[in-house]
Amino acid sequence: SKTAINALVKNLAIEGFRYNIVTSCLYPEMVDTAFAAPYVKNNPYPKLRTADETAQRMLELIVALDSTRSGSFVNIWSNDDIPY
């Protein structure tokens, strides 16, 4: 399913370009939720963030997105592009 989402984002970026639509896939690392609870022991990331912190950061990035980043897969905390 992750591969399908990545392909969808890339296709939306290509098709949306002519309509000035910007799309990106945001990667939040592990978020402190009930869903993640069983996996926290093996969390490879330095910090477990709350859902509110994660949503706030995502909103910041969404507002700042422009066409140069369209179709990218972005780590929301480092703001680095992750290769597909």
DSSP file (Angstrom, degrees, kcal/mol; ACC not computed):
  #  RESIDUE AA STRUCTURE BP1 BP2  ACC     N-H-->O    O-->H-N    N-H-->O    O-->H-N    TCO  KAPPA ALPHA  PHI   PSI    X-CA   Y-CA   Z-CA
    1    1 A S     >        0   0    0      0, 0.0     4,-2.1     0, 0.0     5,-0.2   0.000 360.0 360.0 360.0 -31.9    0.0    0.0    0.0
    2    2 A K  H  >  +     0   0    0      1,-0.2     4,-2.5     2,-0.2     5,-0.2   0.898 360.0  51.3 -65.7 -38.2    2.9    2.4    0.6
    3    3 A T  H  > S+     0   0    0      1,-0.2     4,-2.4     2,-0.2    -1,-0.2   0.895 109.0  51.0 -64.1 -39.7    4.2    1.9   -2.9
    4    4 A A  H  > S+     0   0    0      2,-0.2     4,-2.4     1,-0.2    -1,-0.2   0.903 110.1  49.0 -65.2 -41.2    0.7    2.7   -4.2
    5    5 A I  H  X S+     0   0    0     -4,-2.1     4,-2.5     2,-0.2    -2,-0.2   0.921 111.0  50.4 -64.5 -43.3    0.5    5.9   -2.2
    6    6 A N  H  X S+     0   0    0     -4,-2.5     4,-2.3     1,-0.2    -2,-0.2   0.920 111.6  47.8 -59.9 -44.0    4.0    6.9   -3.5
    7    7 A A  H  X S+     0   0    0     -4,-2.4     4,-2.5     1,-0.2    -1,-0.2   0.890 110.6  52.4 -64.4 -39.4    2.9    6.3   -7.1
    8    8 A L  H  X S+     0   0    0     -4,-2.4     4,-2.8     2,-0.2    -2,-0.2   0.921 109.2  49.0 -62.4 -44.3   -0.3    8.2   -6.5
    9    9 A V  H  X S+     0   0    0     -4,-2.5     4,-2.2     2,-0.2    -2,-0.2   0.926 112.2  48.2 -62.1 -45.1    1.6   11.2   -5.2
   10   10 A K  H  X S+     0   0    0     -4,-2.3     4,-2.0     1,-0.2    -2,-0.2   0.922 113.8  46.8 -62.0 -43.8    4.1   11.2   -8.1
   11   11 A N  H  X S+     0   0    0     -4,-2.5     4,-2.9     1,-0.2     5,-0.3   0.901 110.8  51.9 -66.2 -40.6    1.2   10.9  -10.6
   12   12 A L  H  X S+     0   0    0     -4,-2.8     4,-2.8     1,-0.2    -1,-0.2   0.887 109.0  51.8 -61.8 -38.1   -0.8   13.7   -8.9
   13   13 A A  H  X S+     0   0    0     -4,-2.2     4,-1.0    -5,-0.2    -1,-0.2   0.913 113.1  44.2 -64.5 -42.0    2.3   15.9   -9.1
   14   14 A I  H  < S+     0   0    0     -4,-2.0     4,-0.5     2,-0.2     3,-0.3   0.951 120.6  38.8 -67.8 -49.6    2.8   15.3  -12.8
   15   15 A E  H  < S+     0   0    0     -4,-2.9     3,-0.5     1,-0.2     4,-0.2   0.854 116.2  51.7 -71.3 -34.9   -0.9   15.7  -13.7
   16   16 A G  H ><>S+     0   0    0     -4,-2.8     5,-2.5    -5,-0.3     3,-1.5   0.675  87.2  84.6 -76.5 -17.0   -1.5   18.6  -11.3
   17   17 A F  G ><5S+     0   0    0     -4,-1.0     3,-1.6    -3,-0.3    -1,-0.2   0.888  87.1  52.6 -53.0 -45.0    1.4   20.6  -12.6
   18   18 A R  G 3 5S+     0   0    0     -3,-0.5    -1,-0.3    -4,-0.5    -2,-0.1   0.677 113.0  45.3 -69.2 -15.4   -0.6   22.1  -15.5
   19   19 A Y  G < 5S-     0   0    0     -3,-1.5    -1,-0.3    -4,-0.2    -2,-0.2   0.236 116.6-111.4-108.3  11.1   -3.2   23.2  -13.0
   20   20 A N  T < 5 +     0   0    0     -3,-1.6     2,-0.5    -4,-0.3    -3,-0.2   0.851  65.7 152.2  60.8  36.9   -0.8   24.6  -10.5
   21   21 A I      < -     0   0    0     -5,-2.5     2,-0.4    -9,-0.1    -1,-0.2  -0.874  30.3-157.0 -99.1 127.2   -1.6   21.8   -8.0
   22   22 A V        +     0   0    0     -2,-0.5     2,-0.3    -3,-0.1    45,-0.1  -0.880  13.7 179.0-106.4 133.9    1.2   20.9   -5.6
   23   23 A T        +     0   0    0     -2,-0.4    48,-4.0    43,-0.1    49,-0.5  -0.980   5.0 167.4-135.3 147.8    1.2   17.5   -3.9
   24   24 A S  E     -a   72   0A   0     -2,-0.3     2,-0.5    46,-0.2    49,-0.2  -0.988  31.6-126.2-154.5 154.0    3.7   15.9   -1.5
   25   25 A C  E     -a   73   0A   0     47,-2.8    49,-2.9    -2,-0.3     2,-0.5  -0.930  27.2-151.8-105.5 124.7    3.8   12.8    0.7
   26   26 A L  E     -a   74   0A   0     -2,-0.5    49,-0.2    47,-0.2    47,-0.0  -0.845   3.5-157.0-105.1 130.0    4.7   13.7    4.4
   27   27 A Y  E     -a   75   0A   0     47,-3.7    49,-2.5    -2,-0.5    50,-0.4  -0.910   9.2-176.9-107.5 113.7    6.5   11.2    6.6
   28   28 A P        -     0   0    0      0, 0.0    21,-0.2     0, 0.0    -1,-0.1   0.392  28.5-139.2 -91.3   4.6    6.0   11.8   10.3
   29   29 A E        -     0   0    0     19,-0.1     2,-0.4     2,-0.1    19,-0.1  -0.438  65.1 -18.0  62.8-148.0    8.2    9.0   11.7
   30   30 A M        -     0   0    0     17,-0.2    19,-1.0    -3,-0.1     2,-0.4  -0.770  68.8-156.7 -94.3 132.3    6.6    7.3   14.7
   31   31 A V  B     -c   49   0B   0     -2,-0.4     2,-1.7    17,-0.2     5,-0.3  -0.858  26.7-111.0-109.1 140.8    3.7    9.2   16.4
   32   32 A D        +     0   0    0     17,-3.3    19,-0.5    -2,-0.4     2,-0.3  -0.512  69.3 127.6 -73.5  86.6    2.7    8.6   20.0
   33   33 A T  S  > S-     0   0    0     -2,-1.7     4,-1.1    17,-0.1     3,-0.2  -0.838  75.7-101.9-133.1 170.2   -0.7    7.0   19.4
   34   34 A A  T  4 S+     0   0    0     -2,-0.3     3,-0.3     1,-0.2    -1,-0.1   0.858 121.7  58.2 -62.1 -34.6   -2.5    3.8   20.5
   35   35 A F  T  4 S+     0   0    0      1,-0.2    -1,-0.2     2,-0.1     4,-0.1   0.881 109.6  42.9 -61.8 -38.6   -1.7    2.3   17.1
   36   36 A A  T >> S+     0   0    0     -5,-0.3     3,-2.2    -3,-0.2     4,-0.8   0.646  87.3  96.3 -83.1 -15.4    2.0    2.8   17.6
   37   37 A A  G >< S+     0   0    0     -4,-1.1     3,-0.9     1,-0.3     4,-0.4   0.830  81.3  51.6 -47.9 -45.2    2.0    1.6   21.3
   38   38 A P  G 34 S+     0   0    0      0, 0.0    -1,-0.3     0, 0.0     3,-0.2   0.716 114.5  44.8 -66.3 -17.3    3.1   -2.0   20.4
   39   39 A Y  G X4 S+     0   0    0     -3,-2.2     3,-1.3     1,-0.1    -2,-0.2   0.482  82.2  95.6-104.7  -5.2    6.0   -0.7   18.4
   40   40 A V  G X< S+     0   0    0     -3,-0.9     3,-1.9    -4,-0.8    -1,-0.1   0.842  76.3  64.3 -58.9 -36.1    7.4    1.9   20.7
   41   41 A K  G 3  S+     0   0    0     -4,-0.4    -1,-0.3     1,-0.3    -2,-0.1   0.836 109.5  39.2 -56.9 -33.5   10.0   -0.4   22.2
   42   42 A N  G <  S+     0   0    0     -3,-1.3    -1,-0.3    -4,-0.1    -2,-0.2   0.099  80.6 146.2-104.8  21.1   11.7   -0.7   18.8
   43   43 A N    <   -     0   0    0     -3,-1.9    -3,-0.1     1,-0.2     5,-0.0  -0.435  31.6-165.9 -62.6 118.1   11.3    3.0   17.8
   44   44 A P        +     0   0    0      0, 0.0    -1,-0.2     0, 0.0    -4,-0.0   0.514  59.5  92.8 -84.0  -3.1   14.4    3.9   15.7
   45   45 A Y  S    S-     0   0    0      1,-0.1     3,-0.1     2,-0.0    -2,-0.0  -0.631  79.6-125.7 -96.2 151.2   13.8    7.6   16.0
   46   46 A P  S    S+     0   0    0      0, 0.0     2,-0.4     0, 0.0    -1,-0.1   0.735  90.9  29.8 -67.9 -23.4   15.3    9.9   18.6
   47   47 A K        -     0   0    0    -17,-0.1     2,-0.6     2,-0.0   -17,-0.2  -0.997  64.9-143.5-143.8 136.0   12.0   11.3   19.8
   48   48 A L        -     0   0    0     -2,-0.4     2,-0.3   -19,-0.1   -17,-0.2  -0.872  30.0-159.8 -94.8 119.8    8.4   10.1   20.0
   49   49 A R  B     -c   31   0B   0    -19,-1.0   -17,-3.3    -2,-0.6     2,-0.0  -0.689  15.0-110.8-105.3 155.5    6.1   13.1   19.2
   50   50 A T     >  -     0   0    0     -2,-0.3     4,-2.2   -19,-0.2     5,-0.2  -0.275  29.0-110.9 -76.2 165.0    2.4   13.6   20.0
   51   51 A A  H  > S+     0   0    0    -19,-0.5     4,-2.7     1,-0.2     5,-0.2   0.881 119.5  53.2 -63.2 -38.0   -0.3   13.7   17.4
   52   52 A D  H  > S+     0   0    0      2,-0.2     4,-2.4     1,-0.2    -1,-0.2   0.920 109.2  47.6 -64.3 -44.1   -0.8   17.4   18.0
   53   53 A E  H  > S+     0   0    0      2,-0.2     4,-2.2     1,-0.2    -2,-0.2   0.918 114.1  48.4 -60.6 -43.3    2.9   18.1   17.5
   54   54 A T  H  X S+     0   0    0     -4,-2.2     4,-2.5     2,-0.2    -2,-0.2   0.921 111.4  48.2 -65.0 -45.9    2.9   16.1   14.3
   55   55 A A  H  X S+     0   0    0     -4,-2.7     4,-2.4     1,-0.2    -1,-0.2   0.904 111.1  51.4 -62.6 -41.6   -0.3   17.7   12.9
   56   56 A Q  H  X S+     0   0    0     -4,-2.4     4,-2.0     1,-0.2    -1,-0.2   0.925 111.3  47.1 -61.3 -45.0    1.1   21.2   13.6
   57   57 A R  H  X S+     0   0    0     -4,-2.2     4,-2.1     1,-0.2    -2,-0.2   0.902 110.7  52.3 -65.1 -40.5    4.4   20.4   11.8
   58   58 A M  H  X S+     0   0    0     -4,-2.5     4,-2.7     1,-0.2    -1,-0.2   0.917 108.2  51.3 -61.7 -42.8    2.5   19.0    8.9
   59   59 A L  H  X S+     0   0    0     -4,-2.4     4,-2.3     1,-0.2    -1,-0.2   0.902 107.6  53.2 -61.1 -41.0    0.4   22.1    8.6
   60   60 A E  H  X S+     0   0    0     -4,-2.0     4,-1.4     1,-0.2    -1,-0.2   0.918 112.6  44.1 -58.4 -44.3    3.6   24.2    8.6
   61   61 A L  H  X S+     0   0    0     -4,-2.1     4,-0.9     2,-0.2    -2,-0.2   0.885 110.7  53.8 -70.3 -38.3    5.0   22.2    5.7
   62   62 A I  H >< S+     0   0    0     -4,-2.7     3,-0.8     1,-0.2    -2,-0.2   0.920 108.7  49.4 -62.3 -43.6    1.8   22.2    3.7
   63   63 A V  H 3< S+     0   0    0     -4,-2.3    -1,-0.2     1,-0.2    -2,-0.2   0.852 113.6  47.3 -62.9 -34.4    1.5   26.0    3.9
   64   64 A A  H 3< S+     0   0    0     -4,-1.4    -1,-0.2    -5,-0.2    -2,-0.2   0.549  85.0 119.1 -86.9  -7.7    5.2   26.3    2.7
   65   65 A L    <<  +     0   0    0     -4,-0.9     2,-0.3    -3,-0.8   -43,-0.1  -0.288  36.7 173.5 -62.0 140.5    4.9   23.8   -0.2
   66   66 A D    >   -     0   0    0    -43,-0.1     3,-1.9     0, 0.0     4,-0.4  -0.847  49.2 -86.6-137.0 178.4    5.6   25.1   -3.6
   67   67 A S  G >  S+     0   0    0      1,-0.3     3,-0.7    -2,-0.3   -44,-0.1   0.717 117.9  68.7 -63.3 -21.3    5.9   23.6   -7.1
   68   68 A T  G 3  S+     0   0    0      1,-0.2    -1,-0.3   -46,-0.0    -3,-0.0   0.757 107.1  39.3 -69.2 -21.7    9.7   22.8   -6.6
   69   69 A R  G X  S+     0   0    0     -3,-1.9     3,-2.0     3,-0.1    -1,-0.2   0.382  84.2 131.8-105.6   1.7    8.8   20.2   -4.0
   70   70 A S  T <  S+     0   0    0     -3,-0.7   -46,-0.2    -4,-0.4     3,-0.1  -0.309  74.7  19.0 -60.4 133.9    5.7   18.8   -5.7
   71   71 A G  T 3  S+     0   0    0    -48,-4.0    -1,-0.3     1,-0.3   -47,-0.2   0.442  96.5 135.5  87.0   1.2    5.8   15.0   -5.9
   72   72 A S  E <   -a   24   0A   0     -3,-2.0   -47,-2.8   -49,-0.5     2,-0.5  -0.374  54.3-137.0 -83.4 161.2    8.4   14.7   -3.1
   73   73 A F  E     -a   25   0A   0      9,-0.4     9,-4.1   -49,-0.2     2,-0.4  -0.976  34.0-167.2-116.4 111.0    8.4   12.4   -0.1
   74   74 A V  E     -aB  26  81A   0    -49,-2.9   -47,-3.7    -2,-0.5     2,-0.6  -0.868  27.7-137.5-117.7 130.7    9.4   14.5    2.9
   75   75 A N  E  >  -a   27   0A   0      5,-2.5     4,-2.2    -2,-0.4     5,-0.4  -0.748  24.2-148.0 -75.3 120.2   10.5   13.7    6.4
   76   76 A I  T  4 S+     0   0    0    -49,-2.5    -1,-0.1    -2,-0.6   -15,-0.0   0.749  89.5  47.3 -70.4 -22.5    8.5   16.3    8.3
   77   77 A W  T  4 S+     0   0    0    -50,-0.4    -1,-0.2     1,-0.1    -2,-0.0   0.867 124.0  28.0 -87.9 -37.7   11.1   16.8   11.1
   78   78 A S  T  4 S-     0   0    0      2,-0.1    -2,-0.2     0, 0.0    -1,-0.1   0.641  93.6-137.4 -93.9 -16.5   14.3   17.1    9.1
   79   79 A N     <  +     0   0    0     -4,-2.2     2,-0.3     1,-0.3    -3,-0.1   0.690  55.7 143.1  64.0  20.1   12.5   18.6    6.0
   80   80 A D        -     0   0    0     -5,-0.4    -5,-2.5     1,-0.0     2,-0.3  -0.661  56.1-114.9 -88.9 145.2   14.7   16.3    3.9
   81   81 A D  B     -B   74   0A   0     -2,-0.3    -7,-0.2    -7,-0.2    -1,-0.0  -0.620  25.6-145.1 -74.6 136.7   13.4   14.6    0.8
   82   82 A I        -     0   0    0     -9,-4.1    -9,-0.4    -2,-0.3     2,-0.1  -0.908  21.8-116.5-102.0 128.3   13.3   10.8    1.1
   83   83 A P              0   0    0      0, 0.0   -11,-0.0     0, 0.0    -9,-0.0  -0.379 360.0 360.0 -64.5 140.7   14.2    8.9   -2.1
   84   84 A Y              0   0    0     -2,-0.1   -78,-0.0   -78,-0.0   -12,-0.0   0.481 360.0 360.0 -71.8 360.0   11.3    6.8   -3.4
